[in-house]
Amino acid sequence: MEVQGMLIGLIGWAATAILALGARRLADIEQRAMIVCSWLVWMIPGFGTFVRSGAMTIDAAALYVGISTMLLAGLLLVGIRGRKRVR
């Protein structure tokens, strides 16, 4: 049951990210922020399935969600800095 909850979280995040990238009304930085924030929103219930089954403590789940969110934000920031602006 835990794996299904995590898969639902990953699929939901991927679908939200695709929608954010397809939103023409959002600037690039807003799209990236939406992707990082949606990761946090989708992974809380994803890791919550592990907590509910007793496979993980609440502290460990919060740590994993926080670290993975920071890593995702860091990767996006590295990607932004690595790109050259086209004028």
Buried (B, 14 or more C-beta within 10 A) or exposed (E): EBEEBBEBBBEBBEEBBEEBBEEEEBEEEEBBBBBBBBBBEBBBBBBBBBBBEEEBEEEEBBEBBEEBBEEBBEEBEEEEEEEEEEE
